[in-house]
C-alpha cells in the first residue's frame, strides 16, 4: 500500500507530463504571491521547486505565518505538494510556565473553545502539547488553531482525541462526504472517487490544485463517524481544472437545495452548531436570522453561507446578545489582553474603546493583515457585539483581496497587478463574484473573480455576476 501511494504521488499523469508548468515559473509565481503577503514575508523565505514539489525554507515569527506560506503555495497552479521547513522564531521569548498560562487563557477566552476539557503543557522551546477529548474533528481543529494563535508558540503537538460516533454506516458516510464536496465552492470533486471501510475514508482520483486536495481532505474529516482519511492517492493535475470537466458544480441550484445544504453545513461548524440559526433563501439570496452570544459566531455563519454553491448574496441579520451582559470596562480589558497575546499584533499600539459592547479600534498599523487580525481578535472576545475598525494602514500601496483557500477566517492580500479572488463586506449585503472556474493565470482551483480595493477603503462594489 505504501509503495503504491508513493508511486502515485511521484508520477504525474500523462496530461500533466505533456505540458507541466516550468519549475522556475512555478517558483516565480509562488514568490510573487509571498512577496505581496503581509503574514508570510518573502524576505525570510526561500522557495525551491522540483517537479512541482515546493520546498519552503527560512523562518517565520509565528506559526500563523508558516501555515499561511504553505497555503499560499498550494493555490499556485502546477504545485503538486508543499514541504514546509520554515523555522518558527517568535519575536518575543516566552517562558514555558507563562506560555502554558497564555495558551490556557486563550482557550478559555475563545467563545467556542472555552467549553473544551483540554490539558496543556509547554516546553522552553515554545512547543505546546494539547490533550483531551472533544466531540468532533472540527472542534479538534478549532482548538489547535486557537493554540497556534498565541505568541511564543513554535509548534503544537496535537493529542486531542475525538469521541467518534459508532452508529454511522459506511454508506451513510459516503453519501454525506459526496454531498459536502458537491456543495463546497472551494473544491470540485468531479474526478474524485472515495471508499469507506469501517469509518476509514480513502480518496482517489484527481483534483486541480494542492489547495483543492486539502479542501477535499478537510470535507471528508468533517463528517461524523470518520476516523481516518487517506488522500495519498488523490493526484494533482492542473488539467483537471478544465471547465468542461466541471459542469456539474455550476448547474443552477434551487433555493430549497441551497437552504438544505446551508442548514447542514451550519450544524457542523463548531462556532455556530450550538445556536439556532435560520437561513432563508429567495432567488439565491441568503438571509441569516437568529441569536448568538458572540460576534465571531455571527461572522462564521456568514462565511459558511458564502462558501455554499449557488449563493449570490448574504444578508446577515443575526443578533449578538448575552444572557449576562459584561461591562464595557471588562470587555476592553479582555480585548487588550487578547491583542497582547496574538503574535501578529502583540507589538502594536492599538487604542480600544468600548461603548455598550461595541468595540472601536483606533491607531496606525503597517499592513492590512494587522488591521484585519486586530478586528478578528476583538470579534472573538466575550461580550463584543460589533467592531468598528478605524485603524489606519501606513502602507498606502497595500491592497486587499479575499482568498478563502488561504485563510479560512477571512483575509489575504494581493498586489494591484494580481487581483484577489473575492472580497469581504463585514455583514449585510455581500455580493459574490463569478462561480466559473478560476480567473488568475497561476492561482489554482475554482475561484471567484474580483477587483482589489485601496488600503483605506472599508467596502467595495463591482458588477461581476454569478452564473
FENRA-V772720 format. One record per run of one state. SS is the DSSP state (H for helix, E for strand, - for the rest). FROM is the first residue (numbers start at 0). TO is the last residue. Records with the same first field share a line. If there is no record, write none. Layout:
SS=FROM-TO / FROM-TO
This chain:
-=0-0 / 10-12 / 18-21 / 35-40 / 50-51 / 60-61 / 74-74 / 76-79 / 84-85 / 88-94 / 109-111 / 115-115 / 122-125 / 134-135 / 148-153 / 162-168 / 182-182 / 184-190 / 197-198 / 207-208 / 221-226 / 236-236 / 241-241 / 245-246 / 250-253 / 268-275 / 282-283 / 292-293 / 306-306 / 308-311 / 316-317 / 320-326 / 341-349 / 355-356 / 362-362 / 365-366 / 379-384 / 389-390 / 393-397 / 401-410 / 412-428 / 431-441 / 443-451 / 454-466
H=1-9 / 13-17 / 22-34 / 41-43 / 62-73 / 95-108 / 112-114 / 136-147 / 169-181 / 209-220 / 237-240 / 242-244 / 247-249 / 254-267 / 294-305 / 327-340 / 367-378
E=44-49 / 52-59 / 75-75 / 80-83 / 86-87 / 116-121 / 126-133 / 154-161 / 183-183 / 191-196 / 199-206 / 227-235 / 276-281 / 284-291 / 307-307 / 312-315 / 318-319 / 350-354 / 357-361 / 363-364 / 385-388 / 391-392 / 398-400 / 411-411 / 429-430 / 442-442 / 452-453
